[in-house]
Amino acid sequence: MEAGLARQSSGEEITLSRKEERQVVLASTLGTLFEWYDFFIYGSLAVFMSQVLFPQDNPTVSLLAALGALAVGFIIRPLGAVMFGYLGDKWGRKYTFLITVVMMGGATVLIGCLPTYESVGHLSWILLLTLRVVQGLAVGGEYGGAVIYVAEHCEPKRRGLLTGWIQITSSAGLILSLIVILLTQASMSAEDFRQWGWRLPFILSIVMLAISVYVRAKLHESPVFTRMKQQNRLSKNPVKETFGQWSSLKLVILALVGVTAGQGATYFTGQFYVMIFMQQAVQIDQKTVYELIVWGFIIGAPTFVLFAWLSDRIGRKWIMMTGLFIAAIGYHSMFGALLKAGNPELAQVMQTTPVRIHADTSGGACDFGLQASLVSAHPDHKKVCVQAKKLLVSKGINFEYAAPLAGQEIAMSVGDTTVNGFDAKAYSRALSEAGYPQRADPARIDKVTIVLILILMTAVVAMVYGPVAAYLVELFPARIRYTALSFPYHIGAGIFGGIVPFTATYLAQASGNIFGGLMYPVVVTAVVGVIGSLFLPNTRAKAIDEEHTH
């Protein structure tokens, strides 16, 4: 491998052998896989971590705060993209994404060493937020470096296929995090896992960090970057050139609003929010959810490489746009099918015995503001209508508003029973008597149907995510590629996508509809699909070491 890659540093146009290509892809993919594991391990445990690192006086706020901490890591990613993009375009691809893997692995290990809220109070989640910022910066620089490194080594006609292996690492990292959690939980009691076992999946990252550093330290610099350096064609200021010249900024904006924002929304809906939905709305226990997710993702994961390969044959644009439109049109049906397959008793009783909340909603008595979602002392939490709404949504129950009853600020009716005022125990008792289940019945969960739905969701994600790496590499000129590619990708994935779990959970809480959270990804994918269809060019295999690609 070293001899083959060294030949390219002379500046000659030499094509790597298939063996050398595989070595480049393997080394890049392995490191990126471990980085995604590091990034997602907290997200995989977000529901659990809300009970360990956050105050427990208001479980709804703790859950939303834990998801907010998850979102922080995503929101900070564009800053990491600019910072490491600059370094990658100035110093080179190899050294930059070697730095990012060290930052990511170190932060993950430290999360596993955090004190609990019970022991140090608010310091626990403050430290968590700090480490999530470090992780967000690291992954902001990682992705661009990995896909560019692979793309700049491989044959143009195989660029989609080979960068598709980088694309699969995101789902593979998530799968790996779930498998490690399941194995850890299986090796100890639930109480031991709560007390100290949850730390092990984080601390295990130190082994992955060592492997990643070893394999990446052996890599040579990208041949495209090496040629530009030898020919004195490197950008003097890639950030200024990317954002200060309209020809480059136009491509950045088009990439963001024409594909990456929708890509982020599909990924975090179909691969991440679905886990929260199955636990919170469908009321399936965490262990079963993780097992189903793992099977669905493992079977569906090859579609990332399939659609990336197909993009080499027919072009990348229309595969991605088709995935966006399928997501926009199909999400409501897919999540509805998950409810029916996972908790048929709940789905049936909501149709036959609907729940009604009798309240005057005209004065905002039932409004649940965004600020209230993160502040447990906010006045919204004291509104009896809001308390009733949160209780029902937490049980996966939709409801209808009805006219208030005489002399009652609020009342709930289900079947022939009416409960005046708000009383959580009385509400729960009335719901149980009306046939509403406390949890999904394990014996009635249609696991085969759920796995099939998860495979379909993964395939939809893959249609957008699989070809996008090669597409972005081909869209931007080599001299600013690291910066220009990374920024719209991480705005799309990190912000438009990363806030999906929090935003969707909040919208469900605020609307009182367990499917209310789908409004966000449906709107984003539809709008981005229209813009991309109208304005994005349809890139194909081409040389990518020219001064300008468009």
N, C-alpha and C positions, 0 to 999 in steps of 0.2 A: 504493500500500500504506500509506504513512504517513498519508494522509488518512483512509482507511478505519479504521485502527486508532485514530487519534486521536479519532474520533467516539465510540469506546467509553469513553474515559477520562472522559467526562462523567457516567458512571453510568447512562446510559440503556440499555435492553435492545435493542441493535441487532445484527442478525445480519450476519455478514460475507458478502460476495459470494463466489461460488465461486472467482473469481480471487484474492481476498484470502486465502481459505482455502488455496489452493494455494501462495501465497507464504509463508504461515506454516509450512506443512508442509515446504516445500522448505528454508527457512532452518534450521529445527530439525533436519530429517533430515540435512542435509549436515554440520552440526557434529557431530552424534551419530555419523554414519558415520566421520568422521575420528578421533573419540575411540576408537571400538571398534577401528579400525585400529591406533592407538597401543597400545591395551591388549593386542591379540592378536599383534602382531608378534613379541614375545618368545616367546609360547606356540607360534607357528608354527615358531620356530627352537629350541625347547627342547631337542630331541634333539641338534642341532648345538651349541648353546651349552654343553651339558654337557661338551663337548670343548675349549672355549675359556676359560671363566671358572671352571672347577672343576678340582681336582686329578685326575690320571689314574691314580693308583695302584690305583684300584678303579672300573672303568667302571660297574658296577651302582650303586654309591653315588653316583657323579657324576650319573648319569641321574636317580636318585631325588631328589638334592639340587637339580638343575635344575628338576624338577617341583615340588619343595617351594618353590623361589623363585617359581614360577608361582602356587602355591597361596597364598603370602603376599599377593599382590596381591588375591586374591579374599577372603581371610579378613578383611582390613582394610576391605573395602568397607562393612560395616554401620556402622563408626565414621564413615566419610565420609558415610554416609546421615544419621546423626544430626546431625553437625556442619553439613553443608550444608542438611539439611532444616530445621534451626532458622533458618539464615540465609534460606532461601527463603520460609519462612512469616513472617519478620519484615521482610526487606528487599524481597522480591519474587522472582519466578521468573527474570526476565531477567538481572539482575546476578549472581545466584548461578551460573547455568550458563554465564555468560561467564567467571567465575573458574575454574571447573573445567576448561574447555577449555585455558586457559593453563597450568595446572598439569600437565595430561596431556601436552600437546605438548612442554613444556619438559623433562619427565622422560624422554620418549622420545628426544629428541635427545641427552640426556646419556648414555643407555644406549649409544648408538652411539659415544660417545667414551670408553667405559670401557677401562682397561688390561686386558690378558689375565692369566690366572693365571701364565703363564710369565714375565711381566715383573714383576709385583708380588706374587705369591703370594696369600694369603687376602684381601687387600684388594680384589681384583677382585670376588669374590662378595659381600663385605660391602657394597660400594658398590651392587652390583646389588640386593640386598635393600632398601637404603634407597630407591632409586628406584622399586622395585616398591611400596613402602609409599605413596609419593607418588601413584603411578598408581592404587592401590586407593582412596585417599581421594578422588581426583578423579572416578573413575567412580562412586563411591558417591553423589556429588552430582549427576552428570550426568543419569543416566537419569530420576530423578524429575522434575527440572526440565523435561526435554524433553517427556515424555509429558503432564505436567500443562499445560505451556504450550500444546501443540496441543489437548488436550482442552477446555481452558477457552476456546478460541477457536471451536470448531466446533459445528455443529448436533448436538443429541443423537442424532438418527437416523443420523448419519454418524460418530459418535465411534469406533466400532470400526474402520471402514474407514480413517479418517485417522490414528488412532494406530497402526494396523497398519503404516504406512510407517515409523514409528519402530522398530517391532519388527523389521522386515527389516534395519535397519542393523547389527545385531549380526552376522548371517551375512554381510552385504555387507562389513563391515569385515574379517571373517576372510578372505573371498574376495579382497579387495583386498590384504591382507597376503601371501597366497599368490602372487598374480599378480606383485606387486612382487618377491618373492623369486625366483620362476622367471625373470623377465626379467633380474634382476641376475646370477643364476647363468649364464644363457645368454650374457651379454655378456662373460664372463671365464672363465679356467681355474679348475678346482676348487681349485688351490693359492692363486690370487689371492683367491678368495672366502674361503678359510679364513684367509688372512693379514690382509686388510683389507676385502674386498668385503661381508662380512656387516654391516658398519657402515652401508652406504648406505641400506638400507630404514628404519633408525632415523632417520638424519640427514634423509632426505627429509621427515620429519614437519614440519620447519620451514616448508615450503611450505603444507602442509595447515593448520598452525596459523594462518598469516597469513590464509588464506581463511576459516577458521572465525571468527576474531575480527572480520573485516570484515563478514561476513553477520550475525553475532549482534549486533554493535554497532548495526546499523540497526533492530533490532526494538524494538517498544514493549512495555510491561509487559502482562501478562495482564489482560483486562477483569474477570475475576472477582476477582483480587487488588486491582485498582484500586477496584472498588466496595466491597469489604470495608474498604479503607483509608479511603475517603471516609466510610463509614458507621460508622467506628470499631469494626469487628467483628474486627480482627486479634487473634490469640491473644497474650496477654502473655508466655506461656512455652510454646511449642508442644511442647517436649520433656516438660515436666511434665504438660501436658494429655494428651499421647499416652500416656505410660506411668504417670501417676499417677491416672488415672481409669479405673475398671474398664470402663465402656462403650466407651472407646476402646481400651484394652489388649486387651480381648476380641476386637475386630475384628482387631487386629494379629496376635494369636496364631492366630486362625482363618485369616487370610490365609496365614500361614507354613505351618502344618501341613496346611492344606486345599488349597493349590495351589502356592505359590512354591517350596517345597522340592522338590516333584516336577518343577516346571518347570525348576529349575536342574539336577536330575539328568538329565532327558531332553536338555536342550540340550547339556551338556558330555559326555554319552555319544555322542549322535548327531551332534555337530558337531565334537567335539574329541578325545575319547579314541579315536574310530574311526581318527584319523590315526596315533596311537601304535600302536594294535593292528595296523594294516596294515603298519607298518614293523617292529615288534618281533616280532610273532607270525606274520603272513603272510609276512614277509621280502621284501616288495616294496621296491624302491629308493625313496629319498625323492622324487626328481623325478617318478616315475610316480605315486606316492601323491598328491602335490600336484595334479598334472594331473587325476587322477580326482576328487579332492575338489572342485576348482574346477568341473568339469562337473556333478557331482552337485548341488552347492549352487546353481549358476546356474539350472539347470533347475528345481530344487525350490523356490527362493526365493519365487516368486510365491504359493506356498501360504500364506505368512504373511499376505499381504493377503487372500487368498481366505477363510481361516477367520476373520480379523478382520471382514471384510464380512459373512460368514454369521452371526456373533454379533450383528450389528445386527438380523438378521431373526428369529432363533430363540432368542436369549439366549446367554449366554457360558458358563455353568457346564458344561453337558453336553458341549459340544465339548471343553473342557479335560479333563474327567474321562475321556472316551473316549480321548483321546490318552495319558493316564497309564496306562490299563489296556492299551492296545495295546503300549506300551513294556514294561510289566511282563511281559506274556505273550510278546511277540515278540522281545525282544533276543537271547536265546540262538540262536534260529533265524536271525536276521539276521546275527549275527557268524559263526555256523557256515557260512552261505552265502557270506560274504565269504572265509573260508578256502578253501572248495572252489573258488570262482571265481578267487581270486588265486594260489593255490598248490595246484593239484589233485594234484600229485605228492606233496606233503607230507601232504595230507588222506588220500590213498589209502594211503600207506605206514604211517601211524599206525594205520590199521584192520587192515591185513594183517600188519604186523610191529611189534607193540607193544614199547615199551621198558619194562624193569623195573629198579627200583633195589632191590637186596637189602641191607637194613639193619634193625637193631633200632631201631624208632621209639618204643619205650615210654619211654625216658628223656629224650626231648626232643632226641635227637641230630640230628633233621632240622628242628627248629623254627627259624624265622627271624623274630625279633622286630621290632617297629616301630622300636625304638631303633636296632637294627642297620642298618635301612634307610638311616639318615642318618650313621652313624658308621663310617668305614672300618676303624678299629682295634678295633671291637667283637668280642668272642670268637666270636660266632655265625659270623663270616666264616671262621673257622679250622676249623669243623666240616666234615669231608669230605663229609658228606651234603648240607649246605647248598650247598657248592661245586658238587656234582654237580647239584643241583636248579636252581641259578641258570644253570648252563651249558645245561641242556636247555631251560628256559623261554626263555632268550635266543635259542635257535634255533627257537622256536615249536613245541617238541615236548612233548606230554603224556606222562606215564609212570605206571606203577603201582608201588606198593610190594609187595615180596615178602619172604619169610622170608630172613634172613641166611644166607650160605654159611659153612660150617665154616672157622674160622680167618681170616675176612675181616670187617673192620669195615664195609666197603661193597664192592659190586660192581655192575656194570651188565651186563644181558644184553639183546641185541637179535638176533632171529633165532636162528641157531645159535652166535652169538659171545657169550662172556662175558669181561668185562674186570674183573680183580680190582683192589681199591683204587680210588683216584681219580687219573686221569691225563687231563688235558684233551685232549691230543693223541691219546692212545689212544682215548678216547671218541669224539672227532670222526672218527677214522679208521674205527672200527667202525660208526658211524652212516652214514658215506658208503658203506661197503661193503654195508650193508643196504638202501641205496636212498634214504636221507634226503638231500634236496637241501640244498646250502649256502645258496642263495638261490632265490627264485621265478624260474622260467624266463620271461623276457619274452615269448617266443613263445606260451606257454600261458596267459597271463593273460587271462581273459575280461572284457575291459574294459566291454563293454556290460552284462553282468550286474552288475558292481560298481557302475556308475553308476546302474543301476536301483535297487539296494539303497540307495545313498546318497540317491537322490531320495525313496525311501520313508522313510528315517530323518529326512530333512529335513521331510517332510510330518507325521510324528508329532510332531516338535518344534514345528512350526507350529500344530498343533491346540491345544497348551497355551500356547505363547508368543504366538501371534497375538492372541487375545482378551484376554490377561491385563492389558495396559495399561489398556484401557477399563474392565475389571472392577475393578481396584484404584482407579482414579479415582472410580468410582461408589460404591465401598464406604466411603470415608472423607469426613468433613465438610471443607469447603473451608478452614476456619481452621487446621487441622493437617495438611492433605493432603500437603504436601511431606514432612514428617517421618514421618507415619504410613504413607504409601505406600512411601517409600524404604527404611525399615528392614526390613520383612518381605521385600521384593523382594530386597534385597542379602544378607540372611541366607540366603534360599533359593537365590539364584543364586550368591552369593559364597562361602558356606560349604558348604551341601549340594551345590551344583553345582561350585564351584571346586575342591573337593578330589577330584573324580572322577578326573582323570588320575593324581594321585599315589596315591590309595587303590586304584584299580583295578589300577595297575601293581604296587603293593606286594602286594595280595591274590593276583595271579597269581604273583608271585615266592614268596610265603609258602606258597601252596597247592601249587605245582608244576603248576598247570593253567592253560593259556593263556586259558581262559574263566572262571577263578576271579574275575577282577576284576568280572565282570558281576553278581556277587552283590549288590554295593552298590547300583547304580542300580535293580535289579529290586526289592529290598526297599523302597527309598525310594519309588519310584513306586507300588507296590502299596499301601503303608500310607497315603500321602497321598491316593491315589485313593479309598480307602474313607472316610477322614475327610471329604474334600471332598464326596463324594456324599451323606453323611449330614447334614452340618451347614452347608455353604455355601449362602447364598441365590443365586438365579438372577437376577442384575441385568440390566436392559434399559436402553434409552435413557431418560434422565430429566434433570431440571434438577440441576446440580451446584454451584450457588452458594448453596444453602440453609445454614442454621446446622448442621443435622444431616441426614444422608442416610438414617439408619436409626433 
